Amino acid sequence: MKVFDAHLHIIDDKFPLQENNGFIPENFNIDSYKKALDSFELESVGGAIVSGSFQGYDQSYLISALSCLNSHGYIGVTQLPITTTDSEIKLLHEKGVRAIRFNVFRGGSEDIIHLFTLAKRVYNLCGWSTELYIDVSKITPPQEDIILSLPRVSIDHLGMSSKGNDTLLRLVRNGVKVKSTGFGRINFEPLNIMKEIHSISKDALLFGTDLPSTRAKRPFSSEDIKFIVNNFQKEDFERILYKNSKDWYINYFS
């Protein structure tokens, strides 16, 4: 099955890792990722390497991973402090980074109070999108207004909570993308909200494996792919599995 993996983590213990809430992940390097794709019989047309809470602001692992995978259609999603200079952002763009992440759910990234300033700056400099790992049910009205004011935003893991579905759908109506990822992290049946999102915008859902699924109640499974294929028409599941993400991360910058 052909996929553009919009959400994966490369964890290489040759590079710095930091404890997050008592957790340090196991090694999952590029070779581990390639073997996982093979085991799930997935044909990669690219992907987004996402910095996790346990990687903080370290860029060395990401630059190394992109040097190996960038030519195959992979881009980087990084975490940056507000003190990052314009020249540092532009250098990361040259290395293949295309988005900034705010990890509100687990921490390890810049505080959300800097969301507007930093998100606008990376967009104005390089066209980067902003990714939010956040429980959408906890988004405050002022935060929602800020999110809606930003030019390019995606929400991780279907927003994490069904209690925030109304908020999530409002965001989608205003152009926000939603990652169809982390089914093993959420405590609700994902089909209804995915159908609602897709009915609002056929471009909104971005599939990702979330490999290696650190701290998820269950890891990614080939059943997650079958779930999408079995519940959407061919044109639609092709959009979800690879076309939407490739447009968002690759074609936008072409």
C-alpha positions in Angstrom: 0.0 0.0 0.0 1.3 3.4 -1.0 1.6 6.0 1.8 3.1 9.3 2.6 3.8 8.9 6.3 2.9 12.3 7.8 3.9 11.4 11.3 6.9 9.3 12.3 9.6 9.5 14.9 13.3 8.6 14.4 15.0 7.8 17.7 18.7 7.4 17.4 20.5 7.0 20.7 23.7 8.3 19.1 22.1 11.7 19.6 20.9 13.5 22.8 17.6 12.3 24.4 16.0 13.9 27.4 13.7 12.3 30.0 10.1 13.3 29.7 7.8 12.5 32.6 10.2 9.7 33.6 10.3 8.3 30.0 13.2 7.6 27.7 12.3 5.9 24.4 14.0 2.8 23.0 16.2 3.1 19.9 14.3 3.4 16.6 16.7 4.5 13.9 16.3 4.8 10.2 17.0 1.1 9.6 14.3 0.2 12.2 11.8 2.4 10.4 12.6 0.9 7.0 12.2 -2.6 8.4 8.8 -1.6 10.0 7.6 -0.3 6.6 8.6 -3.6 5.0 6.9 -5.6 7.7 3.6 -3.7 7.1 4.0 -4.0 3.3 3.9 -0.2 3.0 5.4 1.6 0.0 6.7 5.0 1.1 6.4 8.0 -1.1 7.8 10.2 1.6 7.1 11.3 5.1 7.4 13.8 8.0 10.0 13.1 10.7 8.5 14.6 13.8 10.6 15.8 16.8 9.3 14.3 20.1 9.2 15.6 23.6 12.2 13.5 24.4 14.3 15.3 21.8 13.6 18.8 22.9 15.4 21.4 20.8 18.1 19.0 19.5 18.5 19.4 15.7 21.4 17.1 15.2 19.4 13.8 15.0 16.9 15.5 12.6 19.6 16.9 10.3 21.3 13.5 10.3 18.0 11.6 9.5 17.1 14.1 6.7 20.5 13.7 5.1 19.6 10.1 4.7 15.9 10.4 3.8 15.4 13.9 2.3 16.1 12.8 -1.2 13.3 10.2 -0.8 10.6 12.8 -0.1 11.0 13.1 3.7 10.9 16.4 5.5 11.4 17.5 9.1 9.1 18.8 11.8 11.1 20.4 14.6 10.8 22.1 17.9 12.4 25.5 18.4 12.7 28.0 21.3 11.5 31.5 20.8 15.2 32.7 20.9 16.0 30.9 17.6 17.4 33.3 15.1 16.2 33.9 11.5 19.4 32.5 10.1 19.1 29.3 12.1 15.5 28.8 10.8 16.7 29.4 7.2 19.5 26.9 7.7 17.1 24.3 9.0 14.9 24.9 5.9 17.9 24.3 3.7 18.3 20.9 5.5 14.7 19.9 4.8 12.7 21.1 7.8 9.2 22.3 6.8 7.2 22.7 10.0 7.5 23.7 13.7 5.8 21.7 16.5 4.3 22.8 19.8 4.0 19.8 22.0 1.3 21.1 24.4 0.2 17.6 25.5 3.6 16.3 26.8 5.8 19.3 26.9 9.4 19.4 25.7 8.7 22.3 23.2 8.3 26.0 23.4 5.4 27.3 25.6 2.1 27.9 23.7 2.2 31.5 24.8 4.7 32.0 22.0 2.5 30.2 19.4 1.5 33.3 17.4 4.9 35.0 17.3 6.9 31.9 16.5 4.4 30.3 14.1 4.1 33.6 12.1 7.8 34.1 12.0 8.7 30.6 10.6 5.9 31.0 8.0 7.0 34.4 6.9 10.6 33.3 6.6 10.2 29.9 5.0 6.5 29.1 4.6 6.5 26.5 7.4 3.4 25.1 8.8 2.7 24.7 12.6 1.8 21.4 14.2 0.0 21.1 17.5 0.1 18.1 19.7 -2.8 19.2 21.9 -6.0 17.9 23.5 -8.5 20.0 21.5 -11.0 19.8 24.3 -8.6 22.0 26.3 -8.1 24.7 23.7 -9.3 28.0 25.1 -11.3 30.6 23.0 -8.2 32.9 22.9 -6.0 30.0 21.8 -8.6 29.0 19.1 -8.6 32.6 17.8 -4.8 32.5 17.5 -4.8 29.1 15.7 -7.4 30.5 13.3 -5.2 33.5 12.6 -2.3 31.4 11.5 -1.8 30.5 7.8 -0.9 26.8 7.9 -1.7 24.6 10.9 -2.3 20.9 11.6 -3.5 19.0 14.7 -2.0 15.7 15.8 -3.8 12.5 16.5 -7.4 13.5 15.7 -7.2 16.1 18.5 -6.8 13.4 21.2 -10.3 13.8 22.7 -13.8 13.4 21.3 -14.9 16.0 23.8 -13.2 18.6 21.6 -14.8 17.5 18.3 -16.8 20.7 17.9 -13.7 22.7 18.2 -11.8 20.4 15.9 -14.5 20.7 13.2 -14.5 24.5 13.5 -10.8 24.5 12.9 -11.2 22.2 9.9 -13.8 24.5 8.4 -11.2 27.3 8.6 -8.5 25.3 6.8 -6.7 23.4 9.6 -5.4 19.9 8.7 -5.8 16.9 11.0 -3.5 14.0 11.3 -5.2 10.7 11.1 -2.6 9.1 13.3 -2.2 7.6 16.7 -5.3 5.4 16.8 -3.7 3.6 19.7 -3.4 6.8 21.7 -7.1 7.9 21.6 -10.0 6.5 23.7 -12.7 6.9 21.1 -13.8 5.3 17.8 -12.2 7.4 15.1 -14.4 6.7 12.1 -17.2 9.2 12.8 -14.9 12.2 13.3 -12.8 11.2 10.3 -15.9 11.0 8.1 -17.1 14.4 9.4 -13.6 16.0 8.8 -13.5 14.5 5.3 -17.0 15.7 4.5 -15.9 19.3 5.3 -12.6 19.1 3.4 -11.3 16.2 1.3 -7.8 17.7 1.8 -7.9 17.8 5.6 -6.9 14.3 6.8 -3.2 13.4 6.8 -2.3 9.8 7.4 0.7 8.9 9.5 2.0 5.7 11.1 3.1 7.4 14.4 5.9 4.8 14.5 7.3 3.6 16.8 4.2 4.6 18.8 6.0 5.5 22.0 3.8 5.4 25.0 0.7 4.6 23.0 -1.7 2.1 24.5 -1.2 0.0 21.4 1.3 0.5 18.6 0.5 1.2 14.9 -0.8 -1.9 13.1 -1.6 -2.9 9.6 -5.2 -3.0 10.7 -5.0 0.8 10.9 -4.4 0.9 7.2 -7.2 -1.6 6.5 -9.5 0.5 8.6 -9.1 3.5 6.4 -9.2 1.5 3.1 -12.3 -0.4 4.2 -14.2 2.7 5.2 -13.5 5.2 2.4 -13.9 5.0 -1.3 -10.6 4.5 -3.3 -10.3 8.1 -4.4 -10.8 9.2 -0.8 -8.4 6.7 0.9 -5.7 7.6 -1.6 -6.1 11.2 -0.6 -5.9 10.3 3.1 -3.0 7.9 2.8 -0.7 9.9 0.6 -2.0 12.7 -1.7 -3.1 15.1 1.0 0.2 14.8 2.9 2.4 15.1 -0.1 0.5 18.2 -1.2 0.9 19.7 2.3 4.5 18.9 2.9 6.1 18.6 -0.5 4.1 20.2 -3.4 3.3 23.3 -1.4 7.1 24.2 -1.5 7.6 23.2 -5.2 
